[in-house]
Amino acid sequence: MKPQDIFFFVSLVVLLAFRRPVLFVWAGLGALAFAIPLFATWTFFTAERLTWYAGAFFLTHILISLVKPHRVQ
């Protein structure tokens, strides 16, 4: 298990504790922002993992949004 995997799982558990869907979107966008320079320097393994992590954050956002409907005021 690589360090980025451990960081991903720890951050996923922390974000699940908050259960705020917008935090998962920001985490996914942050992972994509970190992946862009890694693709530019041809560090493909870590950059590809970061794009998978971003997808996991976005999927979790969708699942939490479906389970926890928003209230319209």
Secondary structure by P-SEA (a helix, b strand, c coil): ccaaaaaaaaaaaaaaaaccaaaaaaaaaaaaaaaaaaaaacccaaaaaaaaaaaaaaaaaaaaaaabbbbcc
